[in-house]
Amino acid sequence: MVRQTVRDFARKEIVPVSRQLDREGGLPSELLAKMAPLGYLGVPFAPEYGGMGISHLGYILFLEEMGRANLALCATVSVHMSTVGRTIEQWGTPEQKRKYLPRMSRGEILGCFCATEPNIGSDVSSIETTATRDGNGWVLNGTKIFATNGGVAGVALIVAQTDKSLGYRGITMFVVDRGTRGFTSREMHGKMGQRASSTGEIILEDCRVPADAVLGGQVGAGFKMAMSALDRARECAGAYCVGLAQACIDACIEYAKGRKQFGKPIGGHQLVQEMIADMIVETEAARLLTYQLASEVEKGKRVSVEASVVKYFASEAAMRVANKAVQVHGGYGYVDEFPVERYLRDIRVCAIWDGTSQIQQLIIGRDALGISAFT
């Protein structure tokens, strides 16, 4: 039911405007306004916070269908709900949950997750943004970049160093409202893909926040919170990468049946069939890995390595599938008259954000060999 409901909405409201959104750039606020009353901005939240309270697999199916329709929009809502909302729901105080989650579910505010910095990407333990105690509150200083929703978010999760002498154990996560004095943001332009989303830079200059801005009230617990948020982001990446790969297959099948060369549809040529077959096999493998991970999550198991496996395989597989989709379309695949050109641009960043493919390989390999990340 979840899959069909979201698919119907996407085909009616999202797919017809996706090319226009990509050309114009910027967050599609009108679409988000249509999604909010349907509960699509609070899908995984508990009902008491305005969420649907559905299973994790149901949420994964939601993201798969959204990714199939428009990956940029899917990334927007995934970060909002998974990386930010679910992190607040998991770690936040009762007051923090009541303050933010219902508003996020209603679409009154979007959330952004701020870890990456100009000098710090994959190495979260070396965060340079600082938070210094000041009376009953904290003063934050630093710059965050490449934050999805960062240019428009109403609430930001800020990862900051509160005690550098403790290394990663001195990292704390803060919940900071847009409009807080010393908090500014700007849009980052010129992106290769994902143009129908907001990517922002967050600047913190003597940004003063109260003591209750510490997520969960737990000073020094920010690193484990950030890692759990990234695990969740990687789980979700598998779903929307599978969705985009399926969209590539759909486009190629339709095109191969209609486009004629050498006296017959190009789908009648064995090498085109081979490319489509490879696309299907890679997509099905990624889909099954993603569903298996969702099942493990529902059992309450810790899935950090499994999430890396899914994120690594699904993002790389989707890139290969999108590349073949352009090849099947030939010259038409290189212009935006057909969607596969956008699919290839949109998917490329998925092997970079939430930990690059190389970081996922390190996590998987180190776990297999019993090597600590901090040795």
PyMOL commands that set and color helices and strands:
alter all, ss='L'
color gray80, all
select helices_A, chain A and resi 2-24+29-38+47-49+56-69+71-91+94-105+124-126+164-170+211-213+215-217+222-258+266-268+270-298+304-334+340-351+357-369
alter helices_A, ss='H'
color red, helices_A
select strands_A, chain A and resi 111-114+130-134+137-148+155-161+171-177+183-187+199-210+260-261+264-265
alter strands_A, ss='S'
color yellow, strands_A
deselect
rebuild
show_as cartoon
